[in-house]
Amino acid sequence: MINLKDLAEQFEMVPEPQCFWFDRQTEEVIFINTMDPEEEDEELLNAVEEDSERYIALPSQFEIHEWQMMADFVDEIDDDSLQDRFSFAIHGRGAFRNFERLTYETDMEQAWYAFKREAYKEKARQWCEDNDIAYSE
């Protein structure tokens, strides 16, 4: 049984598609260096390709969609003026950088990080349910 908090932290670390897999047999997340694989990485990659029932790819950053997390956070801001500033920050060039900077300028960084942790945890929960993986809170 996998812990949702631990899995959510793994979701945040996924640098590119197809680097992290969940092993149903060991109930562990494994990393395979697909950019510069060593011999053991290649062996594990072959095992992953041969047994799609045992190994399940963790979602990519594209599937996680952190920009949508930012937009959802903005929607929950009660102060209309502050909400407008954040809404402007997440659109256009440099959206992630602008958003992060604004969280610090407005002392909202703790609220954002708490929101983001919960959003990743919910993504992990949904992923487990979609893949029929037992999890614990």
N, CA, C and O atoms as a GROMACS GRO file, in nm:
protein
  548
    1MET      N    1   0.085  -0.117   0.000
    1MET     CA    2   0.000   0.000   0.000
    1MET      C    3   0.090   0.124   0.000
    1MET      O    4   0.183   0.134   0.080
    2ILE      N    5   0.062   0.216  -0.089
    2ILE     CA    6   0.146   0.335  -0.101
    2ILE      C    7   0.085   0.451  -0.024
    2ILE      O    8  -0.037   0.466  -0.018
    3ASN      N    9   0.172   0.533   0.034
    3ASN     CA   10   0.129   0.651   0.108
    3ASN      C   11   0.107   0.766   0.010
    3ASN      O   12   0.195   0.798  -0.069
    4LEU      N   13  -0.011   0.829   0.016
    4LEU     CA   14  -0.045   0.937  -0.078
    4LEU      C   15   0.050   1.055  -0.068
    4LEU      O   16   0.087   1.113  -0.170
    5LYS      N   17   0.089   1.092   0.053
    5LYS     CA   18   0.181   1.206   0.069
    5LYS      C   19   0.313   1.177  -0.001
    5LYS      O   20   0.366   1.264  -0.070
    6ASP      N   21   0.365   1.057   0.017
    6ASP     CA   22   0.491   1.020  -0.047
    6ASP      C   23   0.477   1.017  -0.199
    6ASP      O   24   0.565   1.063  -0.271
    7LEU      N   25   0.366   0.964  -0.246
    7LEU     CA   26   0.343   0.958  -0.391
    7LEU      C   27   0.327   1.098  -0.448
    7LEU      O   28   0.379   1.127  -0.556
    8ALA      N   29   0.256   1.185  -0.378
    8ALA     CA   30   0.239   1.323  -0.425
    8ALA      C   31   0.375   1.392  -0.438
    8ALA      O   32   0.397   1.469  -0.532
    9GLU      N   33   0.465   1.366  -0.344
    9GLU     CA   34   0.599   1.424  -0.352
    9GLU      C   35   0.673   1.371  -0.475
    9GLU      O   36   0.748   1.445  -0.539
   10GLN      N   37   0.653   1.245  -0.509
   10GLN     CA   38   0.713   1.188  -0.629
   10GLN      C   39   0.657   1.256  -0.754
   10GLN      O   40   0.731   1.281  -0.849
   11PHE      N   41   0.528   1.284  -0.753
   11PHE     CA   42   0.465   1.351  -0.867
   11PHE      C   43   0.532   1.487  -0.894
   11PHE      O   44   0.551   1.526  -1.009
   12GLU      N   45   0.566   1.557  -0.787
   12GLU     CA   46   0.630   1.688  -0.803
   12GLU      C   47   0.769   1.677  -0.864
   12GLU      O   48   0.817   1.772  -0.925
   13MET      N   49   0.834   1.563  -0.849
   13MET     CA   50   0.972   1.546  -0.895
   13MET      C   51   0.983   1.495  -1.037
   13MET      O   52   1.094   1.492  -1.092
   14VAL      N   53   0.874   1.455  -1.099
   14VAL     CA   54   0.880   1.395  -1.232
   14VAL      C   55   0.930   1.499  -1.333
   14VAL      O   56   0.856   1.592  -1.367
   15PRO      N   57   1.055   1.484  -1.381
   15PRO     CA   58   1.112   1.584  -1.470
   15PRO      C   59   1.066   1.572  -1.615
   15PRO      O   60   1.064   1.672  -1.688
   16GLU      N   61   1.028   1.454  -1.656
   16GLU     CA   62   0.987   1.433  -1.794
   16GLU      C   63   0.906   1.305  -1.799
   16GLU      O   64   0.910   1.225  -1.705
   17PRO      N   65   0.832   1.284  -1.905
   17PRO     CA   66   0.753   1.161  -1.913
   17PRO      C   67   0.843   1.037  -1.911
   17PRO      O   68   0.957   1.039  -1.959
   18GLN      N   69   0.789   0.932  -1.855
   18GLN     CA   70   0.851   0.800  -1.859
   18GLN      C   71   0.985   0.790  -1.788
   18GLN      O   72   1.075   0.720  -1.836
   19CYS      N   73   1.000   0.856  -1.675
   19CYS     CA   74   1.120   0.841  -1.592
   19CYS      C   75   1.090   0.766  -1.462
   19CYS      O   76   1.174   0.695  -1.409
   20PHE      N   77   0.968   0.784  -1.413
   20PHE     CA   78   0.928   0.722  -1.288
   20PHE      C   79   0.813   0.625  -1.314
   20PHE      O   80   0.718   0.656  -1.385
   21TRP      N   81   0.824   0.507  -1.254
   21TRP     CA   82   0.718   0.407  -1.265
   21TRP      C   83   0.685   0.356  -1.125
   21TRP      O   84   0.769   0.357  -1.035
   22PHE      N   85   0.562   0.311  -1.110
   22PHE     CA   86   0.520   0.244  -0.989
   22PHE      C   87   0.525   0.095  -1.016
   22PHE      O   88   0.469   0.046  -1.114
   23ASP      N   89   0.592   0.023  -0.928
   23ASP     CA   90   0.605  -0.122  -0.938
   23ASP      C   91   0.496  -0.183  -0.850
   23ASP      O   92   0.504  -0.176  -0.727
   24ARG      N   93   0.397  -0.244  -0.912
   24ARG     CA   94   0.286  -0.304  -0.836
   24ARG      C   95   0.334  -0.416  -0.743
   24ARG      O   96   0.275  -0.437  -0.638
   25GLN      N   97   0.440  -0.485  -0.781
   25GLN     CA   98   0.488  -0.598  -0.702
   25GLN      C   99   0.554  -0.552  -0.572
   25GLN      O  100   0.525  -0.604  -0.465
   26THR      N  101   0.643  -0.453  -0.582
   26THR     CA  102   0.714  -0.406  -0.464
   26THR      C  103   0.645  -0.288  -0.397
   26THR      O  104   0.678  -0.250  -0.285
   27GLU      N  105   0.545  -0.230  -0.468
   27GLU     CA  106   0.473  -0.111  -0.422
   27GLU      C  107   0.567   0.006  -0.396
   27GLU      O  108   0.552   0.080  -0.299
   28GLU      N  109   0.663   0.021  -0.485
   28GLU     CA  110   0.759   0.130  -0.476
   28GLU      C  111   0.762   0.206  -0.608
   28GLU      O  112   0.732   0.152  -0.714
   29VAL      N  113   0.800   0.333  -0.598
   29VAL     CA  114   0.822   0.413  -0.717
   29VAL      C  115   0.968   0.395  -0.756
   29VAL      O  116   1.058   0.408  -0.672
   30ILE      N  117   0.991   0.364  -0.883
   30ILE     CA  118   1.128   0.346  -0.930
   30ILE      C  119   1.161   0.454  -1.033
   30ILE      O  120   1.074   0.502  -1.105
   31PHE      N  121   1.288   0.490  -1.037
   31PHE     CA  122   1.336   0.588  -1.133
   31PHE      C  123   1.427   0.518  -1.232
   31PHE      O  124   1.512   0.438  -1.195
   32ILE      N  125   1.407   0.551  -1.359
   32ILE     CA  126   1.496   0.500  -1.463
   32ILE      C  127   1.548   0.620  -1.540
   32ILE      O  128   1.472   0.700  -1.593
   33ASN      N  129   1.679   0.630  -1.546
   33ASN     CA  130   1.741   0.739  -1.620
   33ASN      C  131   1.731   0.708  -1.769
   33ASN      O  132   1.808   0.629  -1.822
   34THR      N  133   1.635   0.772  -1.835
   34THR     CA  134   1.613   0.746  -1.977
   34THR      C  135   1.699   0.837  -2.066
   34THR      O  136   1.711   0.812  -2.186
   35MET      N  137   1.757   0.940  -2.009
   35MET     CA  138   1.839   1.032  -2.088
   35MET      C  139   1.981   0.978  -2.108
   35MET      O  140   2.039   0.993  -2.216
   36ASP      N  141   2.036   0.916  -2.006
   36ASP     CA  142   2.171   0.861  -2.012
   36ASP      C  143   2.172   0.728  -1.936
   36ASP      O  144   2.235   0.717  -1.830
   37PRO      N  145   2.102   0.628  -1.989
   37PRO     CA  146   2.084   0.504  -1.914
   37PRO      C  147   2.213   0.424  -1.898
   37PRO      O  148   2.292   0.411  -1.991
   38GLU      N  149   2.230   0.370  -1.779
   38GLU     CA  150   2.337   0.276  -1.754
   38GLU      C  151   2.281   0.136  -1.780
   38GLU      O  152   2.163   0.122  -1.809
   39GLU      N  153   2.364   0.036  -1.769
   39GLU     CA  154   2.322  -0.101  -1.801
   39GLU      C  155   2.201  -0.144  -1.717
   39GLU      O  156   2.107  -0.202  -1.770
   40GLU      N  157   2.205  -0.116  -1.588
   40GLU     CA  158   2.092  -0.158  -1.502
   40GLU      C  159   1.965  -0.081  -1.537
   40GLU      O  160   1.855  -0.136  -1.525
   41ASP      N  161   1.979   0.046  -1.580
   41ASP     CA  162   1.863   0.123  -1.624
   41ASP      C  163   1.801   0.059  -1.748
   41ASP      O  164   1.679   0.050  -1.760
   42GLU      N  165   1.886   0.016  -1.841
   42GLU     CA  166   1.838  -0.046  -1.964
   42GLU      C  167   1.766  -0.178  -1.934
   42GLU      O  168   1.665  -0.210  -1.996
   43GLU      N  169   1.819  -0.254  -1.841
   43GLU     CA  170   1.756  -0.380  -1.803
   43GLU      C  171   1.618  -0.354  -1.741
   43GLU      O  172   1.521  -0.422  -1.771
   44LEU      N  173   1.614  -0.255  -1.653
   44LEU     CA  174   1.488  -0.221  -1.589
   44LEU      C  175   1.389  -0.165  -1.691
   44LEU      O  176   1.270  -0.196  -1.685
   45LEU      N  177   1.437  -0.085  -1.782
   45LEU     CA  178   1.352  -0.030  -1.888
   45LEU      C  179   1.293  -0.142  -1.973
   45LEU      O  180   1.176  -0.137  -2.010
   46ASN      N  181   1.373  -0.242  -2.005
   46ASN     CA  182   1.323  -0.358  -2.078
   46ASN      C  183   1.215  -0.431  -2.000
   46ASN      O  184   1.113  -0.473  -2.056
   47ALA      N  185   1.237  -0.446  -1.869
   47ALA     CA  186   1.137  -0.512  -1.785
   47ALA      C  187   1.006  -0.432  -1.783
   47ALA      O  188   0.898  -0.490  -1.789
   48VAL      N  189   1.017  -0.300  -1.776
   48VAL     CA  190   0.899  -0.213  -1.777
   48VAL      C  191   0.823  -0.228  -1.908
   48VAL      O  192   0.700  -0.238  -1.908
   49GLU      N  193   0.896  -0.230  -2.017
   49GLU     CA  194   0.832  -0.243  -2.149
   49GLU      C  195   0.767  -0.380  -2.168
   49GLU      O  196   0.666  -0.391  -2.237
   50GLU      N  197   0.824  -0.482  -2.107
   50GLU     CA  198   0.770  -0.617  -2.124
   50GLU      C  199   0.653  -0.648  -2.031
   50GLU      O  200   0.574  -0.737  -2.060
   51ASP      N  201   0.642  -0.575  -1.920
   51ASP     CA  202   0.538  -0.607  -1.821
   51ASP      C  203   0.460  -0.482  -1.782
   51ASP      O  204   0.480  -0.425  -1.675
   52SER      N  205   0.370  -0.441  -1.871
   52SER     CA  206   0.292  -0.320  -1.847
   52SER      C  207   0.187  -0.338  -1.737
   52SER      O  208   0.130  -0.240  -1.689
   53GLU      N  209   0.161  -0.462  -1.698
   53GLU     CA  210   0.069  -0.486  -1.587
   53GLU      C  211   0.139  -0.459  -1.453
   53GLU      O  212   0.076  -0.413  -1.358
   54ARG      N  213   0.266  -0.486  -1.447
   54ARG     CA  214   0.341  -0.468  -1.323
   54ARG      C  215   0.384  -0.323  -1.303
   54ARG      O  216   0.375  -0.271  -1.192
   55TYR      N  217   0.430  -0.258  -1.409
   55TYR     CA  218   0.485  -0.123  -1.400
   55TYR      C  219   0.389  -0.022  -1.462
   55TYR      O  220   0.342  -0.040  -1.575
   56ILE      N  221   0.362   0.083  -1.388
   56ILE     CA  222   0.272   0.189  -1.437
   56ILE      C  223   0.348   0.321  -1.432
   56ILE      O  224   0.402   0.358  -1.327
   57ALA      N  225   0.352   0.391  -1.543
   57ALA     CA  226   0.421   0.520  -1.549
   57ALA      C  227   0.349   0.622  -1.463
   57ALA      O  228   0.226   0.632  -1.466
   58LEU      N  229   0.426   0.698  -1.386
   58LEU     CA  230   0.368   0.811  -1.315
   58LEU      C  231   0.333   0.918  -1.417
   58LEU      O  232   0.394   0.924  -1.524
   59PRO      N  233   0.237   1.002  -1.387
   59PRO     CA  234   0.198   1.104  -1.484
   59PRO      C  235   0.310   1.205  -1.506
   59PRO      O  236   0.388   1.236  -1.416
   60SER      N  237   0.316   1.255  -1.628
   60SER     CA  238   0.416   1.356  -1.663
   60SER      C  239   0.372   1.493  -1.610
   60SER      O  240   0.258   1.509  -1.566
   61GLN      N  241   0.462   1.589  -1.615
   61GLN     CA  242   0.426   1.725  -1.575
   61GLN      C  243   0.315   1.780  -1.664
   61GLN      O  244   0.233   1.859  -1.619
   62PHE      N  245   0.312   1.738  -1.789
   62PHE     CA  246   0.205   1.779  -1.879
   62PHE      C  247   0.071   1.728  -1.828
   62PHE      O  248  -0.029   1.800  -1.832
   63GLU      N  249   0.069   1.604  -1.779
   63GLU     CA  250  -0.055   1.546  -1.726
   63GLU      C  251  -0.092   1.605  -1.590
   63GLU      O  252  -0.210   1.616  -1.557
   64ILE      N  253   0.008   1.643  -1.513
   64ILE     CA  254  -0.016   1.703  -1.382
   64ILE      C  255  -0.079   1.842  -1.399
   64ILE      O  256  -0.173   1.877  -1.327
   65HIS      N  257  -0.028   1.918  -1.491
   65HIS     CA  258  -0.080   2.050  -1.528
   65HIS      C  259  -0.076   2.150  -1.410
   65HIS      O  260  -0.179   2.191  -1.357
   66GLU      N  261   0.046   2.185  -1.371
   66GLU     CA  262   0.064   2.276  -1.259
   66GLU      C  263   0.005   2.415  -1.286
   66GLU      O  264  -0.035   2.484  -1.193
   67TRP      N  265   0.000   2.456  -1.412
   67TRP     CA  266  -0.061   2.586  -1.441
   67TRP      C  267  -0.206   2.586  -1.396
   67TRP      O  268  -0.255   2.686  -1.342
   68GLN      N  269  -0.276   2.475  -1.416
   68GLN     CA  270  -0.416   2.468  -1.372
   68GLN      C  271  -0.424   2.477  -1.220
   68GLN      O  272  -0.520   2.533  -1.166
   69MET      N  273  -0.326   2.422  -1.151
   69MET     CA  274  -0.322   2.436  -1.004
   69MET      C  275  -0.314   2.584  -0.966
   69MET      O  276  -0.383   2.629  -0.874
   70MET      N  277  -0.229   2.657  -1.038
   70MET     CA  278  -0.218   2.801  -1.009
   70MET      C  279  -0.352   2.870  -1.034
   70MET      O  280  -0.396   2.952  -0.954
   71ALA      N  281  -0.416   2.837  -1.145
   71ALA     CA  282  -0.545   2.900  -1.178
   71ALA      C  283  -0.650   2.867  -1.071
   71ALA      O  284  -0.729   2.953  -1.033
   72ASP      N  285  -0.650   2.743  -1.024
   72ASP     CA  286  -0.744   2.703  -0.919
   72ASP      C  287  -0.716   2.779  -0.789
   72ASP      O  288  -0.808   2.819  -0.718
   73PHE      N  289  -0.588   2.799  -0.758
   73PHE     CA  290  -0.550   2.877  -0.640
   73PHE      C  291  -0.602   3.020  -0.653
   73PHE      O  292  -0.658   3.075  -0.558
   74VAL      N  293  -0.583   3.080  -0.769
   74VAL     CA  294  -0.628   3.217  -0.793
   74VAL      C  295  -0.779   3.226  -0.773
   74VAL      O  296  -0.827   3.323  -0.714
   75ASP      N  297  -0.853   3.127  -0.820
   75ASP     CA  298  -0.999   3.128  -0.806
   75ASP      C  299  -1.044   3.129  -0.661
   75ASP      O  300  -1.154   3.175  -0.630
   76GLU      N  301  -0.960   3.079  -0.571
   76GLU     CA  302  -0.996   3.072  -0.429
   76GLU      C  303  -0.958   3.197  -0.349
   76GLU      O  304  -0.991   3.206  -0.231
   77ILE      N  305  -0.890   3.292  -0.411
   77ILE     CA  306  -0.851   3.414  -0.340
   77ILE      C  307  -0.975   3.501  -0.320
   77ILE      O  308  -1.046   3.532  -0.416
   78ASP      N  309  -1.000   3.541  -0.195
   78ASP     CA  310  -1.120   3.618  -0.161
   78ASP      C  311  -1.110   3.765  -0.200
   78ASP      O  312  -1.211   3.825  -0.238
   79ASP      N  313  -0.994   3.822  -0.191
   79ASP     CA  314  -0.974   3.964  -0.219
   79ASP      C  315  -0.974   3.986  -0.371
   79ASP      O  316  -0.885   3.937  -0.441
   80ASP      N  317  -1.073   4.061  -0.422
   80ASP     CA  318  -1.088   4.080  -0.567
   80ASP      C  319  -0.966   4.146  -0.629
   80ASP      O  320  -0.923   4.107  -0.738
   81SER      N  321  -0.911   4.245  -0.562
   81SER     CA  322  -0.794   4.316  -0.616
   81SER      C  323  -0.674   4.221  -0.625
   81SER      O  324  -0.604   4.219  -0.726
   82LEU      N  325  -0.652   4.145  -0.520
   82LEU     CA  326  -0.542   4.049  -0.517
   82LEU      C  327  -0.566   3.938  -0.620
   82LEU      O  328  -0.473   3.893  -0.687
   83GLN      N  329  -0.689   3.894  -0.631
   83GLN     CA  330  -0.722   3.792  -0.729
   83GLN      C  331  -0.692   3.841  -0.871
   83GLN      O  332  -0.641   3.766  -0.954
   84ASP      N  333  -0.724   3.968  -0.899
   84ASP     CA  334  -0.695   4.025  -1.031
   84ASP      C  335  -0.545   4.027  -1.058
   84ASP      O  336  -0.501   3.995  -1.169
   85ARG      N  337  -0.465   4.064  -0.958
   85ARG     CA  338  -0.319   4.067  -0.975
   85ARG      C  339  -0.265   3.928  -1.007
   85ARG      O  340  -0.181   3.912  -1.096
   86PHE      N  341  -0.314   3.828  -0.934
   86PHE     CA  342  -0.269   3.691  -0.958
   86PHE      C  343  -0.317   3.640  -1.093
   86PHE      O  344  -0.243   3.572  -1.164
   87SER      N  345  -0.438   3.673  -1.128
   87SER     CA  346  -0.491   3.630  -1.257
   87SER      C  347  -0.408   3.686  -1.372
   87SER      O  348  -0.379   3.617  -1.469
   88PHE      N  349  -0.370   3.812  -1.360
   88PHE     CA  350  -0.285   3.874  -1.461
   88PHE      C  351  -0.148   3.806  -1.466
   88PHE      O  352  -0.092   3.784  -1.574
   89ALA      N  353  -0.095   3.772  -1.349
   89ALA     CA  354   0.040   3.714  -1.339
   89ALA      C  355   0.050   3.578  -1.409
   89ALA      O  356   0.156   3.545  -1.462
   90ILE      N  357  -0.058   3.500  -1.409
   90ILE     CA  358  -0.049   3.364  -1.464
   90ILE      C  359  -0.076   3.357  -1.614
   90ILE      O  360  -0.076   3.248  -1.673
   91HIS      N  361  -0.099   3.471  -1.676
   91HIS     CA  362  -0.123   3.472  -1.820
   91HIS      C  363  -0.006   3.538  -1.892
   91HIS      O  364   0.047   3.640  -1.847
   92GLY      N  365   0.033   3.480  -2.001
   92GLY     CA  366   0.140   3.537  -2.080
   92GLY      C  367   0.276   3.481  -2.045
   92GLY      O  368   0.289   3.384  -1.970
   93ARG      N  369   0.375   3.543  -2.103
   93ARG     CA  370   0.514   3.499  -2.088
   93ARG      C  371   0.559   3.509  -1.941
   93ARG      O  372   0.532   3.608  -1.873
   94GLY      N  373   0.629   3.406  -1.895
   94GLY     CA  374   0.683   3.406  -1.760
   94GLY      C  375   0.578   3.384  -1.652
   94GLY      O  376   0.596   3.428  -1.538
   95ALA      N  377   0.469   3.315  -1.686
   95ALA     CA  378   0.359   3.297  -1.592
   95ALA      C  379   0.403   3.233  -1.460
   95ALA      O  380   0.365   3.279  -1.352
   96PHE      N  381   0.482   3.128  -1.467
   96PHE     CA  382   0.524   3.059  -1.344
   96PHE      C  383   0.613   3.149  -1.259
   96PHE      O  384   0.595   3.157  -1.138
   97ARG      N  385   0.708   3.215  -1.323
   97ARG     CA  386   0.798   3.305  -1.251
   97ARG      C  387   0.720   3.422  -1.191
   97ARG      O  388   0.742   3.459  -1.075
   98ASN      N  389   0.630   3.481  -1.269
   98ASN     CA  390   0.551   3.594  -1.220
   98ASN      C  391   0.462   3.554  -1.104
   98ASN      O  392   0.447   3.628  -1.007
   99PHE      N  393   0.403   3.437  -1.114
   99PHE     CA  394   0.317   3.387  -1.007
   99PHE      C  395   0.396   3.367  -0.879
   99PHE      O  396   0.356   3.411  -0.772
  100GLU      N  397   0.510   3.299  -0.891
  100GLU     CA  398   0.594   3.274  -0.773
  100GLU      C  399   0.638   3.406  -0.708
  100GLU      O  400   0.632   3.419  -0.586
  101ARG      N  401   0.682   3.500  -0.788
  101ARG     CA  402   0.725   3.628  -0.735
  101ARG      C  403   0.610   3.698  -0.660
  101ARG      O  404   0.629   3.755  -0.553
  102LEU      N  405   0.491   3.692  -0.719
  102LEU     CA  406   0.375   3.756  -0.656
  102LEU      C  407   0.337   3.688  -0.525
  102LEU      O  408   0.291   3.755  -0.433
  103THR      N  409   0.354   3.557  -0.516
  103THR     CA  410   0.323   3.490  -0.389
  103THR      C  411   0.413   3.543  -0.277
  103THR      O  412   0.368   3.557  -0.163
  104TYR      N  413   0.539   3.572  -0.310
  104TYR     CA  414   0.631   3.626  -0.210
  104TYR      C  415   0.598   3.772  -0.178
  104TYR      O  416   0.598   3.811  -0.062
  105GLU      N  417   0.570   3.850  -0.280
  105GLU     CA  418   0.540   3.993  -0.259
  105GLU      C  419   0.414   4.014  -0.175
  105GLU      O  420   0.402   4.114  -0.104
  106THR      N  421   0.321   3.921  -0.183
  106THR     CA  422   0.193   3.937  -0.114
  106THR      C  423   0.182   3.849   0.011
  106THR      O  424   0.074   3.838   0.069
  107ASP      N  425   0.290   3.786   0.051
  107ASP     CA  426   0.291   3.694   0.165
  107ASP      C  427   0.190   3.580   0.149
  107ASP      O  428   0.129   3.536   0.246
  108MET      N  429   0.174   3.535   0.026
  108MET     CA  430   0.083   3.424  -0.002
  108MET      C  431   0.158   3.293  -0.029
  108MET      O  432   0.096   3.193  -0.065
  109GLU      N  433   0.290   3.295  -0.013
  109GLU     CA  434   0.366   3.175  -0.048
  109GLU      C  435   0.328   3.055   0.037
  109GLU      O  436   0.320   2.944  -0.015
  110GLN      N  437   0.303   3.073   0.165
  110GLN     CA  438   0.264   2.958   0.248
  110GLN      C  439   0.129   2.904   0.207
  110GLN      O  440   0.108   2.782   0.204
  111ALA      N  441   0.037   2.994   0.175
  111ALA     CA  442  -0.096   2.951   0.129
  111ALA      C  443  -0.083   2.875  -0.003
  111ALA      O  444  -0.150   2.773  -0.023
  112TRP      N  445   0.002   2.925  -0.094
  112TRP     CA  446   0.021   2.858  -0.222
  112TRP      C  447   0.082   2.720  -0.203
  112TRP      O  448   0.034   2.624  -0.263
  113TYR      N  449   0.186   2.709  -0.121
  113TYR     CA  450   0.251   2.580  -0.103
  113TYR      C  451   0.157   2.479  -0.038
  113TYR      O  452   0.159   2.361  -0.073
  114ALA      N  453   0.076   2.523   0.055
  114ALA     CA  454  -0.022   2.433   0.118
  114ALA      C  455  -0.125   2.388   0.014
  114ALA      O  456  -0.162   2.271   0.009
  115PHE      N  457  -0.172   2.482  -0.067
  115PHE     CA  458  -0.268   2.450  -0.173
  115PHE      C  459  -0.207   2.351  -0.272
  115PHE      O  460  -0.270   2.253  -0.311
  116LYS      N  461  -0.084   2.378  -0.312
  116LYS     CA  462  -0.014   2.294  -0.410
  116LYS      C  463   0.007   2.152  -0.355
  116LYS      O  464  -0.012   2.054  -0.428
  117ARG      N  465   0.046   2.140  -0.228
  117ARG     CA  466   0.064   2.008  -0.167
  117ARG      C  467  -0.066   1.928  -0.172
  117ARG      O  468  -0.066   1.810  -0.206
  118GLU      N  469  -0.176   1.994  -0.138
  118GLU     CA  470  -0.306   1.926  -0.141
  118GLU      C  471  -0.347   1.890  -0.283
  118GLU      O  472  -0.406   1.784  -0.306
  119ALA      N  473  -0.317   1.978  -0.378
  119ALA     CA  474  -0.351   1.950  -0.518
  119ALA      C  475  -0.273   1.829  -0.568
  119ALA      O  476  -0.329   1.744  -0.637
  120TYR      N  477  -0.145   1.821  -0.535
  120TYR     CA  478  -0.065   1.705  -0.574
  120TYR      C  479  -0.116   1.579  -0.505
  120TYR      O  480  -0.118   1.471  -0.566
  121LYS      N  481  -0.155   1.592  -0.382
  121LYS     CA  482  -0.208   1.476  -0.309
  121LYS      C  483  -0.338   1.428  -0.375
  121LYS      O  484  -0.361   1.307  -0.386
  122GLU      N  485  -0.420   1.521  -0.419
  122GLU     CA  486  -0.544   1.482  -0.488
  122GLU      C  487  -0.513   1.416  -0.622
  122GLU      O  488  -0.579   1.320  -0.661
  123LYS      N  489  -0.412   1.468  -0.693
  123LYS     CA  490  -0.370   1.405  -0.819
  123LYS      C  491  -0.324   1.262  -0.792
  123LYS      O  492  -0.356   1.170  -0.868
  124ALA      N  493  -0.248   1.243  -0.684
  124ALA     CA  494  -0.199   1.110  -0.648
  124ALA      C  495  -0.315   1.018  -0.614
  124ALA      O  496  -0.317   0.902  -0.655
  125ARG      N  497  -0.412   1.069  -0.539
  125ARG     CA  498  -0.529   0.989  -0.503
  125ARG      C  499  -0.604   0.945  -0.630
  125ARG      O  500  -0.639   0.828  -0.645
  126GLN      N  501  -0.627   1.039  -0.718
  126GLN     CA  502  -0.700   1.007  -0.841
  126GLN      C  503  -0.623   0.906  -0.927
  126GLN      O  504  -0.682   0.815  -0.984
  127TRP      N  505  -0.491   0.925  -0.934
  127TRP     CA  506  -0.408   0.832  -1.011
  127TRP      C  507  -0.415   0.692  -0.954
  127TRP      O  508  -0.427   0.594  -1.028
  128CYS      N  509  -0.409   0.681  -0.821
  128CYS     CA  510  -0.419   0.550  -0.756
  128CYS      C  511  -0.555   0.486  -0.786
  128CYS      O  512  -0.563   0.367  -0.819
  129GLU      N  513  -0.660   0.564  -0.775
  129GLU     CA  514  -0.793   0.509  -0.802
  129GLU      C  515  -0.807   0.467  -0.948
  129GLU      O  516  -0.865   0.362  -0.977
  130ASP      N  517  -0.756   0.550  -1.039
  130ASP     CA  518  -0.763   0.517  -1.182
  130ASP      C  519  -0.686   0.390  -1.216
  130ASP      O  520  -0.722   0.319  -1.310
  131ASN      N  521  -0.581   0.362  -1.140
  131ASN     CA  522  -0.496   0.246  -1.168
  131ASN      C  523  -0.516   0.131  -1.070
  131ASN      O  524  -0.439   0.035  -1.068
  132ASP      N  525  -0.621   0.142  -0.989
  132ASP     CA  526  -0.656   0.037  -0.894
  132ASP      C  527  -0.539   0.003  -0.803
  132ASP      O  528  -0.501  -0.114  -0.788
  133ILE      N  529  -0.482   0.108  -0.742
  133ILE     CA  530  -0.369   0.092  -0.651
  133ILE      C  531  -0.415   0.131  -0.510
  133ILE      O  532  -0.470   0.239  -0.490
  134ALA      N  533  -0.392   0.043  -0.415
  134ALA     CA  534  -0.429   0.071  -0.276
  134ALA      C  535  -0.339   0.179  -0.221
  134ALA      O  536  -0.218   0.180  -0.247
  135TYR      N  537  -0.396   0.269  -0.143
  135TYR     CA  538  -0.319   0.378  -0.085
  135TYR      C  539  -0.365   0.406   0.057
  135TYR      O  540  -0.475   0.369   0.098
  136SER      N  541  -0.278   0.472   0.130
  136SER     CA  542  -0.313   0.515   0.266
  136SER      C  543  -0.295   0.666   0.274
  136SER      O  544  -0.216   0.725   0.200
  137GLU      N  545  -0.367   0.726   0.363
  137GLU     CA  546  -0.356   0.870   0.384
  137GLU      C  547  -0.232   0.894   0.466
  137GLU      O  548  -0.200   1.008   0.498
   0.00000   0.00000   0.00000
